[in-house]
């Protein structure tokens, strides 16, 4: 445990969870621009690509035995620890069929297990953090509402602050870099 000097704030720790099925896709490009331009001074950042940390299908064990889940191992352990270490959790997720990509939804399903791992205190560990979304879609912003709604409700349920959503437009790789409105918004996104 690091002790901060009196009056000094601990640095914020941003965890960027890339849920795209494409490496270096539009959502990641927009999120990286926002991180380069607007993270608070001294903030730490960690990037995890969910496809590189695959989780098996989620199994609901709440009503089995004592309802507890086993201690996470492997990729699940990596994701749990990274999540709890973060002060700010950023979903970097293109809109797929009006919602989160499969890897992001599966990751969120595992939160149900982490509530029930003895000694983890997952909800308490998340309470007071900030949840953000960065997404790119082809079409109008209203088509992102179901995904943004999922993230906002997740933040509310967990006692987290909703930081907001940075939304860009694009289809082919690199398209978002021509979305002037998104590029301008990215430059101050995390500073608010």
N, C-alpha and C positions, 0 to 999 in steps of 0.2 A: 504494500500500500504506500502510495506517495503522499507525503504531507505537504500541502501547499503553504507558502509563507502567509502570514496573517494578512488578510485583505485581498489576497490573490485568488482569482477564480481558477478552478481546474479547467484545462483546455477542453473544448467540445470535441467529441469523437464522432465523426460521421461514418456510418457504414452504408456504402452504396451496394445495393443488391441488384445486379443486372439479371433480369428475367427474360431477356430476349433469346430467341432461338438462333439469332445471327450475331456473331462476334462483330464488334465495332459498328453496330447498327445505328440508325438515326437517334434512338432514345439515348444510347450510350454517348454518342457524339454531343448531344445537347446537354446531357448531365455533366460530361467532362468540361465543357465550356463554362457551365454554371459554376462548377467547383473551382476552376482556374480563376474565374472572375469575381466570385462573391462569397466564398467561405470566410467566416470571421477570422481575424488575425490569430494565428497560433493554433487554429483548429487542425486536428488530425483527421486523416481520411484513410479508409480501407475499402477496397473494391473486391467484391466476391461475385463471381459469375455462377449463378445457381446451376447451370448446366454442367459445370465442373464439380459440383457437389451434389450429385444425384441422391435423392431420397427414395426409399421404396414406397409403394402405395401405403397410405395412412390407414391404420387399423384403430377403430374406436374401442378402447378397452375400459371405458369409464364404468361400465356395468358388469365387468368381469372381475371376479375375485374381490380384492380390496379396492379396486378402481385406480390403483397407482400404476405408473408406467416405469419400465426399467430405466436405469441410468443410460443416457444417450452415449453412443459410441460412433466412431468414424465421422462421416460427413455431417451426420446429425449433431454430433458433439461440437464440431467446428462451427456450425451455424448457430447453435445455442450460445456458445461462449462469445462469439462475435456480436450476436444480438444483444446480449446482456452488457457487454463492454461499451456499447454505443450510447451516446447521449442523443444522437440524431440518426434516424433510420430512413434511408432514401430508397424507395422502390423505383428502379429504372426499368420501366416496363412498357413496351409498345402495347397499344390496344389490340387485342386479339378477340374477335367476335364480341366486341363491346365490353370486354372485361379483362381481367388479369391473365397473362400467359399461365399455362399449366404449372410451370416450375414455381411461380410466385404463389399461386393458390395452394399448391401442395405444401410449400414452406409455411404458409399461414395455418393450414390444417394441423401441422405439427405443434403449433402454439397450444392447441387443446391438450396435447400430451404433456407439454412442458409445465402446464399448470399443475400436473399431477405427478411430477417426479419429486420424490421426497428430498427435502433440503434445498430445492432450487429457488423457491419463492419467485417464480417467473413474473407474476402480475406486479408484485412490489418492485421488482427490478426494472420493469418497463415504465412504471408510473412516473410521470413528470418529464419523460423524454419527449422528443418531437418526431412526428412522422411526416414525411414529404413524399411527393410523387413527381416523377419526370416521365413524360410519355410523348410519343409521336404517333400520329395516326393519319390516314388518308381520308380526308373529309372534314366536316365541320366539328367544332369542339364539343357540341352537344352529344356527339356519339361517344365521347369519353366519360360522360356522366355516370354510367353504371360502375365503371372501374374506380373513378374518383370517389363515388359514394361508398364503395367497399372500403377504401382506405380511410375516409373520414370516419365512418362508423367504427372501424377497427381502432383508430386513435381514441375515439370517445369511450369505447368499451374498456380500453386499457388505461384510461386516465392519462393519456398523452395529449400533447398539444398538436393540433393540425397545423403544419407549416405552410401548406398550400400545394398547388399543382402547377408545374411548368409544362405547358402543352405546346407542341410543335406540329407542323404539318409536313408530311413527306411519305413517299412510297419506296422508291428505289434508294439504295445506299447513297448517303450524301445529300439527299433532297432537303433535309432539314436545314442545311447550311445556306439555303436560299430563302428561308423563312425569316424575313427581316424582323417581324414582330417577335418571334420566339428568341431570336438572337439578342435583341435588345432586352427582353425580359430576363434572359439568362444572366446578364451582366450584374443584376442586383437581386436575383432570386433568393439566395441564402442569407442575404444581409438584412432581411426584414424580420 
